[in-house]
Amino acid sequence: MHAASARDLNTLRLREFAFGEEDFQALRVLVKSLTGIHLSDQKRELVYGRLTRRLRALQLRTFAEYRERLKGDSQELAELCNAITTNLTSFFREPHHFQYLRDRVLGPLAQRGGAHRLRIWSAGCSTGEEPYSIAMTVLETLPDAARRDVRILATDLDSEVLQRAQRGIYPAERTANLSPERLQRFFTARQEAGGLCRQITPEAAALVTFKQLNLIHTLPMRGPLDAIFCRNVVIYFDKDTQRELFARIARLQRPGDLLFLGHSESLFKVCDSYALIGKTIHRRI
Ligand SMILES: C[S@@+](CC[C@H](N)C(=O)[O-])C[C@H]1O[C@@H](n2cnc3c(N)ncnc32)[C@H](O)[C@@H]1O
């Protein structure tokens, strides 16, 4: 028997939903074309695990039926994207980036005084912890930010995480790493069905604009963008997709503007428009 079909039979017997090699390959191609996310061979179980709730919700029995269902169904294609994306994030993740922003960008602006246009983009903002951490850093350094021309744009492909980001309400345990001063200044406590939650204040929320944006599509913003946080997003893309994306991102920045990447990401052999000036901190050349 052919190796792949032997594996198919095996998986058919063990699983709640029939999931063969053909299903994985077809979904892998579809996901890449929709999101840029590259699913390696090791991601079979992840794909199965994340999509089973969609099959249950649609009362389907096999992944072949699910693939059929996806054809021309934009709503279900969006659900597929939401299910496949990895949304792990936290407040002040990789804290040295926020320190750098405070010391090298916001601090000098505070000293200078007066209005100054400042645009920061959180690309792949997930549930909002990253843009709200930027907003807190801005307000700590520029308390009069509302009167200056400071805006934070926060985008993600995943419509579900964006809705949660916009609500700005977090279970208390997700804010546990924040100092008492930050909790006091930037959150209000509220009791939700699931227990104690904290909601970001209108002052911090007002600095952030959320928009749905797929990074593999045209970037509609005009720029220039003083700082871009594109962290822990391109780790899921292959090198060609990364090259194509950073070529477009570089066009939105002027020499001296900043690009922050995630801890395991790099522009090496990807984009030579930036100089590495710190741990995963890049300056547009
Ligand atoms: C692991 S989270 C990183 C969140 C945050 N930047 C951080 O570092 O904590 C990756 C985010 O990238 C988003 N993403 C993945 N592919 C995307 C694409 N093609 N366009 C826009 N966002 C995408 C996912 O939906 C997810 O919310």
The ligand as a MOL file (V3000), in Angstrom:
LIG
                    3D

  0  0  0     0  0            999 V3000
M  V30 BEGIN CTAB
M  V30 COUNTS 27 29 0 0 0
M  V30 BEGIN ATOM
M  V30 1 C 1.4770 35.7660 18.0310 0
M  V30 2 S 0.4440 37.1450 17.6880 0 CHG=1
M  V30 3 C 1.5580 38.4800 18.0940 0
M  V30 4 C 0.8500 39.6000 18.8290 0
M  V30 5 C 1.7500 40.7750 19.2230 0
M  V30 6 N 2.3210 41.4040 18.0500 0
M  V30 7 C 2.8310 40.3190 20.1650 0
M  V30 8 O 3.9930 40.2000 19.7540 0
M  V30 9 O 2.5190 40.0580 21.3400 0 CHG=-1
M  V30 10 C 0.4560 37.1570 15.8870 0
M  V30 11 C -0.7230 37.9380 15.3020 0
M  V30 12 O -0.4910 38.1050 13.9020 0
M  V30 13 C -1.7330 38.0100 13.2420 0
M  V30 14 N -1.5240 37.6660 11.8150 0
M  V30 15 C -1.1240 36.4900 11.2770 0
M  V30 16 N -1.1040 36.5540 9.9370 0
M  V30 17 C -1.4960 37.8130 9.6230 0
M  V30 18 C -1.6810 38.5020 8.3840 0
M  V30 19 N -1.4740 37.9240 7.1950 0
M  V30 20 N -2.1070 39.7830 8.4290 0
M  V30 21 C -2.3160 40.3960 9.6160 0
M  V30 22 N -2.1740 39.8020 10.8160 0
M  V30 23 C -1.7710 38.5210 10.8160 0
M  V30 24 C -2.4750 36.9340 14.0060 0
M  V30 25 O -3.8780 37.0230 13.8180 0
M  V30 26 C -2.0370 37.2070 15.4390 0
M  V30 27 O -2.9820 37.9730 16.1460 0
M  V30 END ATOM
M  V30 BEGIN BOND
M  V30 1 1 1 2
M  V30 2 1 2 3
M  V30 3 1 2 10
M  V30 4 1 3 4
M  V30 5 1 4 5
M  V30 6 1 5 6
M  V30 7 1 5 7
M  V30 8 2 7 8
M  V30 9 1 7 9
M  V30 10 1 10 11
M  V30 11 1 11 12
M  V30 12 1 11 26
M  V30 13 1 12 13
M  V30 14 1 13 14
M  V30 15 1 13 24
M  V30 16 1 14 15
M  V30 17 1 14 23
M  V30 18 2 15 16
M  V30 19 1 16 17
M  V30 20 1 17 18
M  V30 21 2 17 23
M  V30 22 1 18 19
M  V30 23 2 18 20
M  V30 24 1 20 21
M  V30 25 2 21 22
M  V30 26 1 22 23
M  V30 27 1 24 25
M  V30 28 1 24 26
M  V30 29 1 26 27
M  V30 END BOND
M  V30 END CTAB
M  END
